[in-house]
Amino acid sequence: MIAQGKGLTDIGAKVSTVMEAVERAVAGEPFVDLVRSTSFGLQAMGHKIDTLSCLIAMHKPDLGPDEETEWVAGINILTGETIHIPFEAVLLDRTRDARYWMSSDGLASGNNIEEAVFHGVLERIERDAHVLWQVGAERDRYAGCVDPRGFQNDALTGLIDKIEKSGLALRLFDITSDIAIPCFTAILGPGGSVPGQRDRHGGSDIRLVEVTGGTGAHPSPVRAAIRAVTEAAQSRLTYISGARDDISPATFSRSLPPLMRRAFDAVPVSPAAGPVHHRTPGHRDLAHLLQHVLEALRDKGIGSVIAVRLSDDTLPFGVVKVVIPELENPEGPRARQFGTRALARAIGF
């Protein structure tokens, strides 16, 4: 297993790497109590269940009401109710021929469980926003280009200075969804990606691996933007180092698709003039920030935010899997690639 991290400092990046490593290790062998039963059987005993049909793996059948499987208990943190979901939907062990799509989406760690839940919920909101951005009308995709210097934040400006000094080009897009938690995606590429420099730098020969992306969500717009930019940089270094063993050789020879190339044609505007004007919540402690995010989900009719604790009490950190069935999931080998939110966006509703 290879883990990678990002941050504004070396220490921050190292901590990020360690936390990613521990969350994946725990998710492979979680400390959970399992119940083997059918959905009918659990409901007959008065338990709430969700079979999570949205996470069924490609070429696998839905779980039947009288089929036995292993279940794990989670908490719907919007209501406080206990709910049972299939264990394979929270496990991260791709050696199994599982009925459910296994991914790190919504998998998060923290110094404690509350911090892990916060990060997991934000990741699900981020992934949902990114899918909606991708399936929207092509003419609107790059309309939300913002100038990261417009935030007038020293840390973010320092990142942009380093990127430009390295001869790279960055475009930052506001992709905040109707949930209204600030979300940005960053696209990083060679200087030749920018109009006016393509001929001089050989921009016509840019490969897909030379352009990387990152996405971030947070109640603070600046922190969301920093997360997006640092993840784009992390992704670039991942390709350069060849550290990921799940990237096929063919990936390194693919040309940059025209639609992605057009991202660098977008003209950045001040964040305040963008499609969504964000305000950072006045409260900054973790408990209030988490409640702020949960209220944003409630306001949009989201009824289920399931958190399953995967780590043991004896460990000095917390690991959770957060599942929000009504939000869109990132690309993956699932039987159902899109949910109702993406389908509505794709047809213009």
Salt bridges, closest charged atoms under 4 A:
GLU20 OE2 - ARG24 NE 3.93
ASP62 OD2 - ARG336 NH2 2.66
GLU67 OE1 - ARG99 NH2 2.86
GLU68 OE1 - ARG36 NE 3.40
GLU81 OE2 - LYS48 NZ 3.97
GLU88 OE2 - ARG96 NH2 3.17
ASP97 OD1 - LYS60 NZ 2.76
ASP105 OD2 - ARG124 NH1 3.07
ASP105 OD1 - ARG127 NH1 2.93
GLU123 OE2 - ARG127 NH2 3.31
GLU126 OE2 - ARG127 NE 3.76
ASP128 OD2 - ARG341 NH2 2.80
GLU138 OE2 - ARG262 NH2 2.58
ASP140 OD1 - ARG139 NE 3.99
ASP161 OD1 - ARG149 NH2 2.82
GLU164 OE1 - ARG149 NH2 2.85
ASP174 OD2 - HIS278 NE2 2.89
ASP178 OD1 - ARG341 NH2 2.79
GLU210 OE2 - ARG207 NE 3.66
GLU231 OE1 - LYS6 NZ 3.77
ASP246 OD2 - ARG244 NH2 2.91
ASP265 OD1 - ARG198 NH2 2.69
ASP285 OD1 - HIS288 ND1 2.73
GLU295 OE2 - ARG298 NH1 2.56
ASP313 OD1 - ARG309 NH2 2.88
